[in-house]
Amino acid sequence: MMRAMSSQAGKAKGKALVVSTDVLVHDPGSIDNMRKDGNTVFIPWGVILELGKIRDSPDIGRDAQEAILRIKAIRDSKDLSLRIVQRPVFDGLPVLDKQSANHQVIAAAKNLQKEGNFARVEIVSLAPVVQILAGELDIIAKPYFSNQVMVREYLMKEIKVPAACIHQNSFMYQEEFGKIGENEGVVCNSNYNPSGTWCKSFAAIRKSDIFRIIPSDIRAAGIKPYSLNGNGYNWYQAVALAQLLDPKIELVFLEGGAGSGKTLLALASAIEQENRYWRIIITRPMVHLEDEDNMGYLPGNVDEKMAPWLRPITQNLNLLKAVNGISAGDESGTADKSTAVNSKKKGKKTSKNTKGKAEEKRREDIDKYNKIEFVPLDYSRGTTFHRTLLIVDEAQNLTPHQVKTIITRAGERTRIILTGDLGQIDRRKMLNQRSNGLAYAIAKMGGLPSVGVTTFKETVRSALASLAEERM
């Protein structure tokens, strides 16, 4: 029979839950949640070994280590609600591989069924393949549901606002507008425009019992709302910029499809407001498209290993530099000679004083970019951020536990921006649209006075990218 951490004494009242590695990494606290209501959690030997192997992996290593420490603490306390299965029996299960941790989970559950000491035996796993194989062997297998959320899209509502209701670029919140959350944006049909005709005239953002009109020329670091030809004004980007530039909003979520401008707007707002912060930190999970961890095989130090993941960030920063007249490779503060050349061509004289001011301005602009730090996700989770602007890109590839760990590190005068696309989750072995960290955090935090959420619905990368986002 199966050998566990200690002998079983009598028939238990609760369920026997056999847990797989992905659940423990997804949420180390799941061990405590599953042991409630008299349940007993069984962890096969192979799962423990698998946790040990991945504890040094980027992003998820800390979660694996936390799960190991929780298991050890419960084991040391001699609490029989957690049992380690040393040797699950594979008799009558020739289709299973004894070396596979997931197959040990299935075998352990089958052993418990045969022993009959529990009223119910279930496998808890996020892996669909485990759920399928368990079903074939008449074993109940369920995903881990405790942090699943309903995904809400913050769609841009349209409301009708007569010019007579507007005073000092704001208007009162009326019941006929419907339910609109704090810091939520709306598109306003109004005759409050130079022509006086009714049309989509402006966007506004709710602040308590009023709406503040967003200036049509809103911009950050030279970036303004942009649409593809013929698509009209980009209301989503205008609302996002209003949230990003509002000093009272400490947590901003930008969610939407590829090429909608999420990362660019986040970076532009950071450059625009750099004097408010001591540090600007950018991080993102290092997840491959197929969720295979190859980082350890890449050459070089941590910075060099991070380079492939940071390429989209550096491309956006180079675009911002170009918009602001800074060479992408200019880090020394050397003045751009093109201004002087153009002045000579036009026969204009440039005084030393003017040159000095231009050079000083240029150095200040370059310093804004030099203030930006790229930090691995594991490092960003291990400190408290004071007066920091932290951008977390590709947040849909984080677990709820990881996002909570990041947000709870915020110190005084710190702002956190999370960007991501719920339609492009790469860590599918442990995440889906309802269990990923971005969706979880939006569901739990959206609507609070210090939180802003924008769901983008327009791709501006190219007409082809827009078609692919819409049809694929």
For each residue, the residues with C-beta under 8 A, 3 or more apart:
1: 89 111 115
2: 85 87 88 89 108 111 112 115
3: 85 86 87
4: 7 8 42 83 84 85 86
5: 75 82 83 84 86
6: 78 80 83
7: 4
8: 4 12 115 117
9: 80
10: 117
11: 116 117 118 119
12: 8 16 38 40 117 118 119
13: 38 119
14: 37 38 39 40 118 119
15: 39 40 118 119 120 121 122
16: 12 39 40 42 109 112 117 118 120 121 122
17: 34 39 40 41 42 122 123 124
18: 41 42 43 44 85 105 108 109 112 121 122 123 124
19: 23 24 30 31 34 41 42 43 47 105 123 124 125
20: 23 24 47 101 102 105 123 124 125 126 127 130
21: 24 25 47 50 51 54 101 102
22: 25 26 125 126 127 429 430
23: 19 20 26 27 30 124 125 126 144 430
24: 19 20 21 27 28 30 31 43 47 51 63 64 67
25: 21 22 28 51 54 60 63 64 67 399 430
26: 22 23 30 63 126 144 399 401 430 431 435
27: 23 24 30 33 63 144 146 147 399 400 401
28: 24 25 31 63 66 67 70 401
29: 32 33 70 401
30: 19 23 24 26 27 33 34 124 144 146
31: 19 24 28 34 35 41 67 70 71 74 82
32: 29 35 36 70
33: 27 29 30 36 146
34: 17 19 30 31 39 41 124
35: 31 32 39 40 41 81 82
36: 32 33 39
37: 14
38: 12 13 14
39: 14 15 16 17 34 35 36 81
40: 12 14 15 16 17 35 80 81 82 83 118
41: 17 18 19 31 34 35 81 82 83
42: 4 16 17 18 19 83 84 85 108 109 112
43: 18 19 24 47 48 71 82 83 84 85
44: 18 47 48 84 85 88 101 104 105 107 108
45: 48 49 84 85 86 87 88 104
46: 49 50 99 100 101 104 105
47: 19 20 21 24 43 44 50 51 101 104 105
48: 43 44 45 51 52 68 71 84
49: 45 46 52 53 101
50: 21 46 47 53 54 101
51: 21 24 25 47 48 54 55 64 67 68
52: 48 49 55 64 68
53: 49 50
54: 21 25 50 51 57 60 61 64 293
55: 51 52 61 64 65 68
56: 61
57: 54 60 61 64 293 295 296
58: 61 285 286 293 295 376 377 378
59: 285 286 287 377 378 398 402
60: 25 54 57 63 64 399
61: 54 55 56 57 58 64 65 378
62: 65 66 378 381 382
63: 24 25 26 27 28 60 66 67 399 401 402
64: 24 25 51 52 54 55 57 60 61 67 68
65: 55 61 62 68 69
66: 28 62 63 69 70
67: 24 25 28 31 51 63 64 70 71
68: 48 51 52 55 64 65 71 72
69: 65 66 72 73
70: 28 29 31 32 66 67 73 74
71: 31 43 48 67 68 74 75 82 84
72: 68 69 75 76
73: 69 70 76 77
74: 31 70 71 77 79 81 82
75: 5 71 72 78 79 82 84
76: 72 73
77: 73 74
78: 6 75
79: 74 75 82
80: 6 9 40 83
81: 35 39 40 41 74
82: 5 31 35 40 41 43 71 74 75 79
83: 4 5 6 40 41 42 43 80
84: 4 5 42 43 44 45 48 71 75
85: 2 3 4 18 42 43 44 45 88 104 108 111
86: 3 4 5 45
87: 2 3 45
88: 2 44 45 85 104 107 108 111
89: 1 2 107 111
90: 93 94 96 98 107
91:
92:
93: 90 96 106 107 110 137
94: 90
95:
96: 90 93 100 103 106 107 133
97: 100 103
98: 90 103 104 107
99: 46 103
100: 46 96 97 103 104
101: 20 21 44 46 47 49 50 104 105
102: 20 21 105 106 125 127 129 130 133
103: 96 97 98 99 100 106 107 133
104: 44 45 46 47 85 88 98 100 101 107 108
105: 18 19 20 44 46 47 101 102 108 109 123 125 130
106: 93 96 102 103 109 110 123 130 133 134 137 139
107: 44 88 89 90 93 96 98 103 104 110 111
108: 2 18 42 44 85 88 104 105 111 112
109: 16 18 42 105 106 112 113 121 122 123 134 139 141
110: 93 106 107 113 114 137 139
111: 1 2 85 88 89 107 108 114 115
112: 2 16 18 42 108 109 115 117 118 121
113: 109 110 116 121 138 139
114: 110 111
115: 1 2 8 111 112
116: 11 113
117: 8 10 11 12 16 112
118: 11 12 14 15 16 40 112 121
119: 11 12 13 14 15
120: 15 16 140
121: 15 16 18 109 112 113 118 139 140
122: 15 16 17 18 109 139 140 141 142
123: 17 18 19 20 105 106 109 130 131 134 139 140 141 142
124: 17 18 19 20 23 30 34 141 142 143 144
125: 19 20 22 23 102 105 130 131 134 141 142 143 144
126: 20 22 23 26 143 144 429 430 431 435
127: 20 22 102 130 131 429
128: 131 132
129: 102 132 133
130: 20 102 105 106 123 125 127 133 134 141
131: 123 125 127 128 134 135 141 142 143
132: 128 129 135 136
133: 96 102 103 106 129 130 136 137
134: 106 109 123 125 130 131 137 139 140 141
135: 131 132 138 139 141
136: 132 133
137: 93 106 110 133 134
138: 113 135
139: 106 109 110 113 121 122 123 134 135
140: 120 121 122 123 134
141: 109 122 123 124 125 130 131 134 135
142: 122 123 124 125 131 145
143: 124 125 126 131 435
144: 23 26 27 30 124 125 126 147 435
145: 142 148
146: 27 30 33
147: 27 144 400 435 440
148: 145 434 435
149: 434 435 439 440 443 444
150: 434 443
151: 422 433 434 439 443
152: 442 443 446
153: 455
154: 181 184 255 446 453 454 455
155: 455 457
156: 185 186 187 203 235 236 239 457
157: 177 178 180 184 186 187
158: 186 187 188 189 200
159: 177 178 186 187 188 189
160: 188 189 190
161: 165 166 171 188 189 190 192 204 211
162: 165 166 190 191 192
163: 166 190 191 192 196
164:
165: 161 162 171 172
166: 161 162 163 169 170 171 190 192 213
167: 170 171
168:
169: 166 212 213
170: 166 167 204 210 211 212 213
171: 161 165 166 167 204 210 211 213
172: 165 209 210 211
173: 177 180 206 208 209 210 211
174: 177
175:
176:
177: 157 159 173 174 180 186
178: 157 159
179:
180: 157 173 177 184 186 206
181: 154 184 206 446 447 453
182: 206 207 208 447 448 449 451
183: 205 206 207 243 246 249 449 451 452 453
184: 154 157 180 181 205 206 447 453
185: 156 203 204 205 206 214 235 236 238 239 242 243 454
186: 156 157 158 159 177 180 203 204 205 206 211
187: 156 157 158 159 200 203 235
188: 158 159 160 161 192 200 201 202 203 204 211 213
189: 158 159 160 161 198 199 200 201
190: 160 161 162 163 166 193 198 199 201 202
191: 162 163 196 197 198 201
192: 161 162 163 166 188 201 202
193: 190 196 197 199 201 202
194:
195: 199
196: 163 191 193
197: 191 193
198: 189 190 191
199: 189 190 193 195
200: 158 187 188 189 232 233 235
201: 188 189 190 191 192 193
202: 188 190 192 193 213 214 216
203: 156 185 186 187 188 213 214 235 238 239 242
204: 161 170 171 185 186 188 211 212 213 214
205: 183 184 185 186 211 212 214 239 242 243 246
206: 173 180 181 182 183 184 185 186 210 211
207: 182 183 210 211 212
208: 173 182 449
209: 172 173
210: 170 171 172 173 206 207
211: 161 170 171 172 173 186 188 204 205 206 207
212: 169 170 204 205 207 242
213: 166 169 170 171 188 202 203 204
214: 185 202 203 204 205 218 238 239 241 242
215: 218
216: 202 233 238
217: 224
218: 214 215 224 225 238 241 242 245
219: 222 223 224 241
220: 223 241 244 245 265 268 269 271 272 273
221: 267 268 269 271 272 320 323 324
222: 219 268 320 323 324
223: 219 220 226 264 265 268 320 323
224: 217 218 219 241
225: 218 233 234 235 237 238 241
226: 223 234 237 261 460
227: 231 232 233 234 458 460
228: 231 458 459 460 462 463 466
229:
230:
231: 227 228 234 458
232: 200 227
233: 200 216 225 227 238
234: 225 226 227 231 237 238 261 458 460
235: 156 185 187 200 203 225 238 239
236: 156 185 239 240 256 260 454 455 456 457 458
237: 225 226 234 240 241 261 265 456 460
238: 185 203 214 216 218 225 233 234 235 241 242
239: 156 185 203 205 214 235 236 242 243 454
240: 236 237 243 244 252 254 261 262 265 454 456
241: 214 218 219 220 224 225 237 238 244 245 265 269
242: 185 203 205 212 214 218 238 239 245 246
243: 183 185 205 239 240 246 249 252 452 453 454
244: 220 240 241 249 252 265 266 269 417 452
245: 218 220 241 242 269 272 273
246: 183 205 242 243 249 452
247: 273 276
248: 449 450
249: 183 243 244 246 252 415 450 451 452
250: 410 414 415 416 450 451
251: 407 415 416 417 418 445 450 451 452
252: 240 243 244 249 266 415 416 417 418 451 452 453 454
253: 417 418 419 438 441 442 445 446 451 452 453 454
254: 240 262 265 266 417 418 419 420 454 456
255: 154 262 396 419 420 421 422 438 442 453 454 455 456
256: 236 260 262 421 454 455 456 457
257: 260 421 423 456 457 459 469
258: 421 424 459 461 465 469
259: 459 460 461 462 465 466 469
260: 236 256 257 456 457 458 459 460
261: 226 234 237 240 264 265 456 460
262: 240 254 255 256 265 266 419 420 421 456
263: 266 267 312 313 316 391 393 419
264: 223 261 267 268 316 319 320
265: 220 223 237 240 241 244 254 261 262 268 269
266: 244 252 254 262 263 269 270 391 393 417 419
267: 221 263 264 270 271 282 313 316 317 320 391
268: 220 221 222 223 264 265 271 272 320
269: 220 221 241 244 245 265 266 272 273 417
270: 266 267 273 274 280 372 389 391 417
271: 220 221 267 268 274 320 368 369
272: 220 221 245 268 269
273: 220 245 247 269 270 276 277 389
274: 270 271 277 280 368 371 389
275:
276: 247 273 387 389 413
277: 273 274 280 387 388 389 413 414 415
278: 386 387 388
279: 371 373 385 387 388 389
280: 270 274 277 371 372 373 388 389 391
281: 372 373 374 375 380 385 388 389 390 391
282: 267 310 313 372 373 374 375 390 391 393
283: 374 375 376 377 379 380 390 391 392 393
284: 309 310 313 377 392 393 394
285: 58 59 377 394 395 397 398 402 427
286: 58 59 295 305 306 309 376 377
287: 59 291 394 397 426 427
288: 291 292 293 294 426
289: 426
290: 426
291: 287 288 426 427 428 429
292: 288
293: 54 57 58 288 296
294: 288 297 298
295: 57 58 286 298 305
296: 57 293
297: 294
298: 294 295 304 305 308
299: 304 305
300: 303 304 305
301: 304 305
302: 305 306 376
303: 300 306 307 374
304: 298 299 300 301 307
305: 286 295 298 299 300 301 302 308
306: 286 302 303 309 310 374 376
307: 303 304 310 311
308: 298 305 311
309: 284 286 306
310: 282 284 306 307 313 314 374
311: 307 308 314 315
312: 263 315 316 393
313: 263 267 282 284 310 316 317 374 393
314: 310 311 317 318
315: 311 312 318 319
316: 263 264 267 312 313 319 320
317: 267 313 314 320 321 369 372
318: 314 315 321 322 328
319: 264 315 316 322 323
320: 221 222 223 264 267 268 271 316 317 323 324 369
321: 317 318 324 326 327 328 330 369
322: 318 319 325 326 328
323: 221 222 223 319 320
324: 221 222 320 321 365
325: 322 336 365
326: 321 322 330 336 362 365 366 369
327: 321 330 336
328: 318 321 322
329:
330: 321 326 327 333 334 336 366
331: 366 370
332: 366
333: 330 359 362 363 366 367
334: 330
335: 339 340 355 358 359 362
336: 325 326 327 330 339 362
337: 340 341
338: 341 342
339: 335 336 342 343 358
340: 335 337 343 344 350 355
341: 337 338 344 345
342: 338 339 345 346
343: 339 340 346 348 349 350
344: 340 341 347 348
345: 341 342
346: 342 343
347: 344
348: 343 344
349: 343
350: 340 343 354 355
351: 354 355
352: 355 356
353: 356 357
354: 350 351 357 358
355: 335 340 350 351 352 358 359
356: 352 353 359 360
357: 353 354 360 361
358: 335 339 354 355 361 362
359: 333 335 355 356 362 363
360: 356 357 363 364
361: 357 358 364 365
362: 326 333 335 336 358 359 365 366
363: 333 359 360 366 367
364: 360 361 367 368
365: 324 325 326 361 362 368 369
366: 326 330 331 332 333 362 363 369 370
367: 333 363 364 370 371
368: 271 274 364 365 371
369: 271 317 320 321 326 365 366 372
370: 331 366 367
371: 274 279 280 367 368
372: 270 280 281 282 317 369
373: 279 280 281 282
374: 281 282 283 303 306 310 313
375: 281 282 283 379 380
376: 58 283 286 302 306 379 380
377: 58 59 283 284 285 286 380 381 392 398 402 406
378: 58 59 61 62 381 382
379: 283 375 376 382 383
380: 281 283 375 376 377 383 390 392 406 409
381: 62 377 378 402 405 406 409
382: 62 378 379
383: 379 380 409
384: 409 410 411
385: 279 281 388 390 409 410 411 414
386: 278 411 412 413 414
387: 276 277 278 279 411 412 413 414
388: 277 278 279 280 281 385 410 411 414 415
389: 270 273 274 276 277 279 280 281 414 415 417
390: 281 282 283 380 385 406 410 414 415 416 417
391: 263 266 267 270 280 281 282 283 416 417 419
392: 283 284 377 380 395 398 403 406 416 417 418 419
393: 263 266 282 283 284 312 313 419 420
394: 284 285 287 397 419 420 421
395: 285 392 398 403 418 419 420 437 438 441
396: 255 420 421 422 424 425 431 436 437 438 439
397: 285 287 394 420 425 426 427 431 436
398: 59 285 377 392 395 402 403 406 436 437 438
399: 25 26 27 60 63 402 403 430 431 435 436 437
400: 27 147 403 404 435 436 437 440 441
401: 26 27 28 29 63 404 405 437
402: 59 63 285 377 381 398 399 405 406 437
403: 392 395 398 399 400 406 407 418 437 438 440 441
404: 400 401 407 408 437 441
405: 381 401 402 408 409
406: 377 380 381 390 392 398 402 403 409 416
407: 251 403 404 410 416 441 445
408: 404 405
409: 380 381 383 384 385 405 406
410: 250 384 385 388 390 407 414 416
411: 384 385 386 387 388 414
412: 386 387
413: 276 277 386 387
414: 250 277 385 386 387 388 389 390 410 411
415: 249 250 251 252 277 388 389 390
416: 250 251 252 390 391 392 406 407 410
417: 244 251 252 253 254 266 269 270 389 390 391 392
418: 251 252 253 254 392 395 403 438 441
419: 253 254 255 262 263 266 391 392 393 394 395
420: 254 255 262 393 394 395 396 397 438
421: 255 256 257 258 262 394 396 424
422: 151 255 396 425 433 436 438 439
423: 257 433
424: 258 396 421
425: 396 397 422 428 431 432 433 436
426: 287 288 289 290 291 397
427: 285 287 291 397 430 431 436
428: 291 425 431 432
429: 22 126 127 291
430: 22 23 25 26 126 399 427 435
431: 26 126 396 397 399 425 427 428 435 436 437
432: 425 428 435 436
433: 151 422 423 425 436 439
434: 148 149 150 151 439
435: 26 126 143 144 147 148 149 399 400 430 431 432 439 440
436: 396 397 398 399 400 422 425 427 431 432 433 439 440
437: 395 396 398 399 400 401 402 403 404 431 440 441
438: 253 255 395 396 398 403 418 420 422 441 442
439: 149 151 396 422 433 434 435 436 442 443
440: 147 149 400 403 435 436 437 443 444
441: 253 395 400 403 404 407 418 437 438 444 445
442: 152 253 255 438 439 445 446 453
443: 149 150 151 152 439 440 446
444: 149 440 441
445: 251 253 407 441 442 448 451
446: 152 154 181 253 442 443 451 453
447: 181 182 184 451 453
448: 182 445 451
449: 182 183 208 248
450: 248 249 250 251
451: 182 183 249 250 251 252 253 445 446 447 448
452: 183 243 244 246 249 251 252 253
453: 154 181 183 184 243 252 253 255 442 446 447
454: 154 185 236 239 240 243 252 253 254 255 256
455: 153 154 155 236 255 256
456: 236 237 240 254 255 256 257 260 261 262
457: 155 156 236 256 257 260
458: 227 228 231 234 236 260 466
459: 228 257 258 259 260 462 465 466 469 470
460: 226 227 228 234 237 259 260 261 466
461: 258 259 465 466
462: 228 259 459 465 466
463: 228 466 467
464: 467 468
465: 258 259 459 461 462 468 469
466: 228 259 458 459 460 461 462 463 469 470
467: 463 464 470 471
468: 464 465 471 472
469: 257 258 259 459 465 466 472
470: 459 466 467
471: 467 468
472: 468 469
